[in-house]
């Protein structure tokens, strides 16, 4: 691939087309040629990216500058000033807030973000995800070739084990060990499943990998299939991710036509094929046994374990289930070696982690940074500080099953072990940053409402316990809570953790535990003083729920 | 969304064609229900009956699956379906106020369909576009960074 210094992208949704996106595109082409920059600048069309009042939109990377609405008449000025002289044309610039968020928008990668280190998102936003050639030009399918031609399955598993990679779905289980379990399980037929049912609130990292670099997942799954002895795989994508599903379908088709999927890959006698299964809207299907039930055509209710899916999985066969982000690390580990991978991050949690930054901060979005970075760094460097100079109160990590982290823990390194020592969890990588206007009781109520809606209803502690906790919280927000309610909330939290069948119920009580541990005074103010210190809760004095 | 009322015979034909196309393995149940939902706007009793015959799966199982998943509906819905995200990331950046405005404008509560059959108002868990919260989805259009003031204008885009 040519070494280019800039990428220029033009929006091509119907709205933009109608407003002359094609003319803007050809004007850009002509001007870039006129300055003799054909070899340094790539120009491409991408789908719908921004609000309609700003279309057509032109995006320039790596500076991450967005222009809109651009007319052909603006083009000579933009090309001369920005692309040739390197000065941003401020009068045509719009902000990232004017994008719709349907397509990855990557903030500037020069200077401002020193620690950002891309492995998982290496190609995202930089290659055309619908062209297999782009992926191949960027070292794509090299690792698959290396594994099939030069390594045995046992060596492949050893390499992954050596890298220290741990599952990025939330639990942090060592990936190599899981591969070894499946490889060692008895049976002729085995399956590999990619868990792309990303539904943790606040998490959209997997979506961007699926939309921006689908071939990385295909390559990783094929490598996994070779390592564990599987010849068939499923990608379970949540049904709401329509673009991810269509990109993945296209990618699989192209890979088949190149002979990199199907029978006798690289003439090595190894065969592997993939299917896509679209989810139908159920958070619980991100739990691996519920996901398997769903593929089999059932309600997504988690199974009892053991036996684990590594021995009894899809259609009772040994099955490897890995998260999208976990898999996206695999080609890089094989290509660069376990040692290099291990040098990034912390000793117990090597590699990088993709976080989604959300909430009351100046810049929201996606970052990939080495494991072990602190929350303070994330807020001040990547999120460019709190919005309107507000004070940081708490962060909620890892979607709803993560923890509520008070400001006092903002210097704890974010890796699996440091977090578990501090009694909090890294979860799926969402960082919902909240200022002092967020009420902890209201936040806990919203989190519990999520679990209440998403509980599959199979086991009683989860179905009944969460509903009861939600009712108690609702009463507290109306100013009719009692101190006994706090004891009950603690009890429900403990019982959920100890008695639930799966991870959803087990973690559903953690917001309760966290607000009582870190923000007890604020919660008690709702009860003793009948006041919500942030003024968020209605405090109407009417009971939301009554038990007769 | 095409929510025309289909004749019973049409429904049966649609279901039979789908089973013929996708096969009657149980693993195809959810993909087929997806298709039925898309074509008819919801999964009717007739469709469940016909599917049960075609796939040799009890109606109770089909009904239990169809009611489990959020994207499948066993009730007819309005011409336009609004899904409002009620997860924490949208909530803390102002989602609560947008929701109040939305229910007020439509005169509907969560889960209701308007009398003129124009709107169905639903809440949903995270849709994975949290970078631009508060987020709502109308049919297949995603609206991000929604403020209460924008609600009437957004709604006026739909016939």
HADDOCK unambig.tbl for C-alpha pairs under 7 A between the chains (distance, minus, plus):
assign (segid A and resid 100 and name CA) (segid B and resid 144 and name CA) 6.12 0.50 0.50
assign (segid A and resid 101 and name CA) (segid B and resid 129 and name CA) 6.34 0.50 0.50
assign (segid A and resid 101 and name CA) (segid B and resid 131 and name CA) 6.86 0.50 0.50
assign (segid A and resid 101 and name CA) (segid B and resid 132 and name CA) 6.34 0.50 0.50
assign (segid A and resid 199 and name CA) (segid B and resid 126 and name CA) 6.38 0.50 0.50
assign (segid A and resid 201 and name CA) (segid B and resid 87 and name CA) 6.03 0.50 0.50
assign (segid A and resid 201 and name CA) (segid B and resid 88 and name CA) 6.91 0.50 0.50
assign (segid A and resid 201 and name CA) (segid B and resid 89 and name CA) 6.95 0.50 0.50
assign (segid A and resid 201 and name CA) (segid B and resid 126 and name CA) 4.79 0.50 0.50
assign (segid A and resid 202 and name CA) (segid B and resid 89 and name CA) 5.75 0.50 0.50
assign (segid A and resid 202 and name CA) (segid B and resid 126 and name CA) 6.82 0.50 0.50
assign (segid A and resid 202 and name CA) (segid B and resid 128 and name CA) 6.50 0.50 0.50
assign (segid A and resid 202 and name CA) (segid B and resid 130 and name CA) 5.49 0.50 0.50
assign (segid A and resid 203 and name CA) (segid B and resid 128 and name CA) 6.00 0.50 0.50
assign (segid A and resid 204 and name CA) (segid B and resid 128 and name CA) 4.85 0.50 0.50
assign (segid A and resid 204 and name CA) (segid B and resid 129 and name CA) 6.69 0.50 0.50
assign (segid A and resid 280 and name CA) (segid B and resid 69 and name CA) 5.47 0.50 0.50
assign (segid A and resid 280 and name CA) (segid B and resid 70 and name CA) 6.49 0.50 0.50
assign (segid A and resid 280 and name CA) (segid B and resid 71 and name CA) 5.17 0.50 0.50
assign (segid A and resid 280 and name CA) (segid B and resid 72 and name CA) 6.78 0.50 0.50
assign (segid A and resid 281 and name CA) (segid B and resid 69 and name CA) 5.21 0.50 0.50
assign (segid A and resid 281 and name CA) (segid B and resid 70 and name CA) 4.69 0.50 0.50
assign (segid A and resid 281 and name CA) (segid B and resid 71 and name CA) 5.12 0.50 0.50
assign (segid A and resid 282 and name CA) (segid B and resid 69 and name CA) 5.59 0.50 0.50
assign (segid A and resid 282 and name CA) (segid B and resid 70 and name CA) 6.24 0.50 0.50
assign (segid A and resid 295 and name CA) (segid B and resid 27 and name CA) 5.98 0.50 0.50
assign (segid A and resid 296 and name CA) (segid B and resid 26 and name CA) 6.54 0.50 0.50
assign (segid A and resid 296 and name CA) (segid B and resid 27 and name CA) 4.59 0.50 0.50
assign (segid A and resid 297 and name CA) (segid B and resid 26 and name CA) 5.46 0.50 0.50
assign (segid A and resid 297 and name CA) (segid B and resid 27 and name CA) 4.50 0.50 0.50
assign (segid A and resid 297 and name CA) (segid B and resid 28 and name CA) 6.61 0.50 0.50
assign (segid A and resid 297 and name CA) (segid B and resid 29 and name CA) 5.41 0.50 0.50
assign (segid A and resid 297 and name CA) (segid B and resid 30 and name CA) 5.83 0.50 0.50
assign (segid A and resid 298 and name CA) (segid B and resid 65 and name CA) 6.08 0.50 0.50
assign (segid A and resid 299 and name CA) (segid B and resid 65 and name CA) 5.04 0.50 0.50
assign (segid A and resid 299 and name CA) (segid B and resid 68 and name CA) 6.18 0.50 0.50
assign (segid A and resid 358 and name CA) (segid B and resid 89 and name CA) 6.65 0.50 0.50
assign (segid A and resid 358 and name CA) (segid B and resid 131 and name CA) 6.12 0.50 0.50
assign (segid A and resid 359 and name CA) (segid B and resid 89 and name CA) 6.20 0.50 0.50
assign (segid A and resid 359 and name CA) (segid B and resid 92 and name CA) 6.58 0.50 0.50
assign (segid A and resid 359 and name CA) (segid B and resid 93 and name CA) 6.06 0.50 0.50
assign (segid A and resid 360 and name CA) (segid B and resid 93 and name CA) 6.70 0.50 0.50
assign (segid A and resid 364 and name CA) (segid B and resid 131 and name CA) 5.61 0.50 0.50
assign (segid A and resid 365 and name CA) (segid B and resid 131 and name CA) 5.45 0.50 0.50
assign (segid A and resid 432 and name CA) (segid B and resid 89 and name CA) 6.33 0.50 0.50
assign (segid A and resid 438 and name CA) (segid B and resid 92 and name CA) 6.78 0.50 0.50
assign (segid A and resid 443 and name CA) (segid B and resid 88 and name CA) 6.89 0.50 0.50
assign (segid A and resid 446 and name CA) (segid B and resid 87 and name CA) 6.71 0.50 0.50
assign (segid A and resid 446 and name CA) (segid B and resid 88 and name CA) 6.04 0.50 0.50
assign (segid A and resid 447 and name CA) (segid B and resid 88 and name CA) 6.36 0.50 0.50
assign (segid A and resid 450 and name CA) (segid B and resid 87 and name CA) 6.56 0.50 0.50
assign (segid A and resid 450 and name CA) (segid B and resid 125 and name CA) 6.70 0.50 0.50
